[in-house]
Amino acid sequence: MGNSTGSSAGLAPRRIIRDEVLFAYRGHHQFDWVRPRQTWLEAASPVYIDLGEDYLLKMETYDDSGLPCVRVVMKRDFVASAMEETDARSVLRYAVTKREAEEQARARAARPETGA
């Protein structure tokens, strides 16, 4: 029984770390590509990779560090944006992850209505 108190004491820090990771997550994933397509890495327009799921991977650079990464974007958002934009660089320029969209919806719902 002493083992159960020791293991439960370690759960609180794990939950804190998990919550912080989930809060900070914006859809970026680091990758290590053994033989990258150099033309994709040097492309002036955005590069999207379709793995046959309901999402695409958009090749990006993470913040100012220059770290290459991919960002998960939903296909439905890509298609909707592509139908509206005329410039490829504008498609999904302001893409958000599913979690970010949910947070934005909650924030809008929490705001008081303004009569206009």
Short mmCIF file of the C-alpha atoms (twelve columns), coordinates in Angstrom:
data_MODEL
# 
_entry.id   MODEL 
# 
loop_
_atom_site.group_PDB 
_atom_site.id 
_atom_site.type_symbol 
_atom_site.label_atom_id 
_atom_site.label_alt_id 
_atom_site.label_comp_id 
_atom_site.label_asym_id 
_atom_site.label_seq_id 
_atom_site.Cartn_x 
_atom_site.Cartn_y 
_atom_site.Cartn_z 
_atom_site.pdbx_PDB_model_num 
ATOM 1   C CA . MET A 1   0.000   0.000  0.000   1 
ATOM 2   C CA . GLY A 2   2.951   2.335  0.544   1 
ATOM 3   C CA . ASN A 3   3.600   1.971  -3.165  1 
ATOM 4   C CA . SER A 4   0.273   3.585  -4.048  1 
ATOM 5   C CA . THR A 5   1.045   6.799  -2.132  1 
ATOM 6   C CA . GLY A 6   4.426   7.068  -3.834  1 
ATOM 7   C CA . SER A 7   2.938   6.644  -7.291  1 
ATOM 8   C CA . SER A 8   0.083   9.087  -6.686  1 
ATOM 9   C CA . ALA A 9   2.538   11.712 -5.433  1 
ATOM 10  C CA . GLY A 10  4.260   11.563 -8.830  1 
ATOM 11  C CA . LEU A 11  1.008   12.066 -10.752 1 
ATOM 12  C CA . ALA A 12  0.513   15.724 -9.867  1 
ATOM 13  C CA . PRO A 13  3.703   16.925 -11.618 1 
ATOM 14  C CA . ARG A 14  2.852   14.765 -14.655 1 
ATOM 15  C CA . ARG A 15  -0.606  16.301 -14.886 1 
ATOM 16  C CA . ILE A 16  0.877   19.786 -14.623 1 
ATOM 17  C CA . ILE A 17  3.353   19.060 -17.407 1 
ATOM 18  C CA . ARG A 18  0.656   17.423 -19.554 1 
ATOM 19  C CA . ASP A 19  -1.646  20.421 -19.077 1 
ATOM 20  C CA . GLU A 20  1.153   22.844 -19.984 1 
ATOM 21  C CA . VAL A 21  1.991   20.869 -23.125 1 
ATOM 22  C CA . LEU A 22  -1.667  20.744 -24.192 1 
ATOM 23  C CA . PHE A 23  -2.055  24.465 -23.533 1 
ATOM 24  C CA . ALA A 24  1.028   25.373 -25.590 1 
ATOM 25  C CA . TYR A 25  0.330   22.951 -28.466 1 
ATOM 26  C CA . ARG A 26  -0.283  24.747 -31.762 1 
ATOM 27  C CA . GLY A 27  -0.042  21.819 -34.161 1 
ATOM 28  C CA . HIS A 28  3.720   21.896 -34.792 1 
ATOM 29  C CA . HIS A 29  5.695   18.661 -34.960 1 
ATOM 30  C CA . GLN A 30  9.436   18.383 -35.394 1 
ATOM 31  C CA . PHE A 31  10.685  15.855 -37.919 1 
ATOM 32  C CA . ASP A 32  13.954  14.267 -38.953 1 
ATOM 33  C CA . TRP A 33  13.786  13.555 -42.655 1 
ATOM 34  C CA . VAL A 34  16.537  11.165 -43.786 1 
ATOM 35  C CA . ARG A 35  16.366  12.136 -47.479 1 
ATOM 36  C CA . PRO A 36  14.372  15.355 -47.693 1 
ATOM 37  C CA . ARG A 37  13.089  16.676 -51.003 1 
ATOM 38  C CA . GLN A 38  15.324  19.713 -51.360 1 
ATOM 39  C CA . THR A 39  12.850  21.389 -53.723 1 
ATOM 40  C CA . TRP A 40  10.160  21.140 -51.020 1 
ATOM 41  C CA . LEU A 41  12.465  22.647 -48.398 1 
ATOM 42  C CA . GLU A 42  13.409  25.534 -50.709 1 
ATOM 43  C CA . ALA A 43  9.926   26.156 -52.149 1 
ATOM 44  C CA . ALA A 44  8.704   29.752 -52.169 1 
ATOM 45  C CA . SER A 45  5.068   28.595 -51.901 1 
ATOM 46  C CA . PRO A 46  3.679   26.524 -49.046 1 
ATOM 47  C CA . VAL A 47  4.159   22.757 -49.207 1 
ATOM 48  C CA . TYR A 48  1.412   20.447 -47.936 1 
ATOM 49  C CA . ILE A 49  1.872   16.708 -47.475 1 
ATOM 50  C CA . ASP A 50  -1.195  14.463 -47.711 1 
ATOM 51  C CA . LEU A 51  -0.825  11.145 -45.904 1 
ATOM 52  C CA . GLY A 52  -4.379  10.053 -46.688 1 
ATOM 53  C CA . GLU A 53  -5.881  11.139 -43.364 1 
ATOM 54  C CA . ASP A 54  -8.371  13.950 -42.607 1 
ATOM 55  C CA . TYR A 55  -5.469  16.339 -42.088 1 
ATOM 56  C CA . LEU A 56  -2.492  17.654 -44.062 1 
ATOM 57  C CA . LEU A 57  1.030   18.405 -42.886 1 
ATOM 58  C CA . LYS A 58  2.163   21.906 -43.804 1 
ATOM 59  C CA . MET A 59  5.930   22.312 -43.931 1 
ATOM 60  C CA . GLU A 60  6.982   25.318 -41.840 1 
ATOM 61  C CA . THR A 61  9.807   26.808 -39.853 1 
ATOM 62  C CA . TYR A 62  9.213   27.025 -36.121 1 
ATOM 63  C CA . ASP A 63  9.512   30.606 -34.805 1 
ATOM 64  C CA . ASP A 64  12.790  32.492 -35.312 1 
ATOM 65  C CA . SER A 65  14.938  29.460 -34.509 1 
ATOM 66  C CA . GLY A 66  14.764  28.192 -38.094 1 
ATOM 67  C CA . LEU A 67  13.822  24.715 -36.840 1 
ATOM 68  C CA . PRO A 68  12.042  22.832 -39.628 1 
ATOM 69  C CA . CYS A 69  8.691   21.394 -38.604 1 
ATOM 70  C CA . VAL A 70  5.321   20.386 -39.950 1 
ATOM 71  C CA . ARG A 71  2.027   21.754 -38.748 1 
ATOM 72  C CA . VAL A 72  -1.158  19.714 -38.719 1 
ATOM 73  C CA . VAL A 73  -4.003  21.400 -40.612 1 
ATOM 74  C CA . MET A 74  -7.431  19.980 -41.295 1 
ATOM 75  C CA . LYS A 75  -8.216  19.189 -44.948 1 
ATOM 76  C CA . ARG A 76  -11.644 20.819 -44.710 1 
ATOM 77  C CA . ASP A 77  -9.985  24.086 -43.593 1 
ATOM 78  C CA . PHE A 78  -7.475  23.848 -46.435 1 
ATOM 79  C CA . VAL A 79  -10.193 23.303 -49.039 1 
ATOM 80  C CA . ALA A 80  -12.359 26.128 -47.675 1 
ATOM 81  C CA . SER A 81  -9.392  28.507 -47.648 1 
ATOM 82  C CA . ALA A 82  -8.246  27.461 -51.137 1 
ATOM 83  C CA . MET A 83  -11.727 28.199 -52.493 1 
ATOM 84  C CA . GLU A 84  -11.587 31.762 -51.114 1 
ATOM 85  C CA . GLU A 85  -7.974  32.807 -51.778 1 
ATOM 86  C CA . THR A 86  -6.376  33.742 -55.089 1 
ATOM 87  C CA . ASP A 87  -2.749  33.512 -53.918 1 
ATOM 88  C CA . ALA A 88  -1.292  30.172 -52.756 1 
ATOM 89  C CA . ARG A 89  0.697   31.911 -50.008 1 
ATOM 90  C CA . SER A 90  -2.560  33.193 -48.511 1 
ATOM 91  C CA . VAL A 91  -4.169  29.751 -48.180 1 
ATOM 92  C CA . LEU A 92  -4.323  28.859 -44.501 1 
ATOM 93  C CA . ARG A 93  -2.140  31.829 -43.597 1 
ATOM 94  C CA . TYR A 94  -4.131  32.092 -40.402 1 
ATOM 95  C CA . ALA A 95  -4.795  28.379 -39.961 1 
ATOM 96  C CA . VAL A 96  -5.608  27.221 -36.486 1 
ATOM 97  C CA . THR A 97  -5.606  23.790 -34.937 1 
ATOM 98  C CA . LYS A 98  -8.835  22.150 -33.870 1 
ATOM 99  C CA . ARG A 99  -8.040  22.982 -30.230 1 
ATOM 100 C CA . GLU A 100 -7.383  26.646 -31.092 1 
ATOM 101 C CA . ALA A 101 -10.684 26.824 -32.973 1 
ATOM 102 C CA . GLU A 102 -12.492 25.385 -29.954 1 
ATOM 103 C CA . GLU A 103 -10.794 27.922 -27.659 1 
ATOM 104 C CA . GLN A 104 -11.789 30.775 -29.971 1 
ATOM 105 C CA . ALA A 105 -15.387 29.548 -30.041 1 
ATOM 106 C CA . ARG A 106 -15.467 29.386 -26.226 1 
ATOM 107 C CA . ALA A 107 -14.029 32.891 -25.995 1 
ATOM 108 C CA . ARG A 108 -16.641 34.235 -28.435 1 
ATOM 109 C CA . ALA A 109 -19.411 32.511 -26.487 1 
ATOM 110 C CA . ALA A 110 -18.152 33.999 -23.203 1 
ATOM 111 C CA . ARG A 111 -18.131 37.570 -24.564 1 
ATOM 112 C CA . PRO A 112 -21.176 39.661 -23.797 1 
ATOM 113 C CA . GLU A 113 -23.364 40.418 -26.788 1 
ATOM 114 C CA . THR A 114 -23.046 43.972 -28.083 1 
ATOM 115 C CA . GLY A 115 -26.126 45.467 -29.653 1 
ATOM 116 C CA . ALA A 116 -25.236 47.005 -32.996 1 
# 
